[in-house]
Amino acid sequence: MLDKVESANDERLTLLVKAYSAMGPDEAAKLINAMNIVLAVRILRNMKVKKAGTILAVVEPRRAAQISEMLARAKARKKKK
């Protein structure tokens, strides 16, 4: 049962990543600015680096810095495993 829930969550995240990737950077940044920061990080982490970078460049500077720090911490944790 837990596997089904996790699979559904993964599918939803994949759809969000595709939707945000299809948006222009300004439009995506407005939504990233307004959403829960953990969800924003999950979306950006799963995007192609170039696209995530163009969106982050338009996100409010303070929030972009927070997201960048969270992305860096997530990558550091993956390297330790």
C-alpha positions in Angstrom: 0.0 0.0 0.0 2.8 2.4 0.9 4.5 1.7 -2.5 1.3 2.7 -4.3 1.2 6.0 -2.4 4.9 6.7 -3.1 4.3 5.8 -6.7 1.4 8.2 -7.0 3.4 11.0 -5.3 6.3 10.4 -7.8 3.9 10.6 -10.7 2.5 13.8 -9.5 5.9 15.3 -9.0 6.9 14.2 -12.5 3.9 16.0 -13.9 4.7 19.1 -12.0 8.2 19.1 -13.2 7.0 18.8 -16.8 4.5 21.6 -16.3 7.0 24.0 -14.8 9.6 23.0 -17.4 7.1 24.0 -20.1 6.4 27.4 -18.6 8.4 30.6 -19.3 10.9 31.5 -16.5 8.9 34.5 -15.3 5.7 32.6 -15.0 7.3 29.6 -13.2 9.2 32.0 -10.9 6.0 33.7 -9.8 4.6 30.3 -8.8 7.9 29.2 -7.1 7.9 32.4 -5.1 4.4 31.6 -3.8 4.6 27.9 -3.1 5.9 25.9 -0.2 9.7 26.0 -0.4 10.1 22.2 0.1 7.9 21.6 -3.0 9.8 24.2 -4.9 13.1 22.5 -4.2 11.7 19.1 -5.2 10.4 20.5 -8.5 13.7 22.4 -9.3 15.9 19.4 -8.2 14.1 17.2 -10.8 14.4 19.7 -13.7 17.2 19.9 -16.2 19.9 22.2 -14.7 19.7 24.8 -17.4 15.9 25.2 -17.1 16.1 25.3 -13.3 18.8 28.0 -13.5 16.8 30.2 -15.7 13.8 30.0 -13.3 16.0 30.6 -10.2 17.5 33.7 -11.8 14.0 35.2 -11.8 12.9 34.0 -8.3 13.0 36.6 -5.5 16.7 36.8 -4.5 16.2 35.8 -0.8 14.1 32.9 -1.8 16.4 31.8 -4.6 19.3 31.8 -2.0 17.2 29.6 0.4 16.3 27.2 -2.4 20.0 27.1 -3.5 21.1 26.2 0.0 18.5 23.5 0.3 19.5 22.1 -3.1 23.2 22.1 -2.0 22.3 20.3 1.2 20.3 17.7 -0.6 23.2 17.0 -3.0 25.6 16.7 -0.1 23.4 14.1 1.6 23.3 12.0 -1.6 27.1 12.0 -1.8 27.4 10.7 1.8 25.1 7.7 1.1 
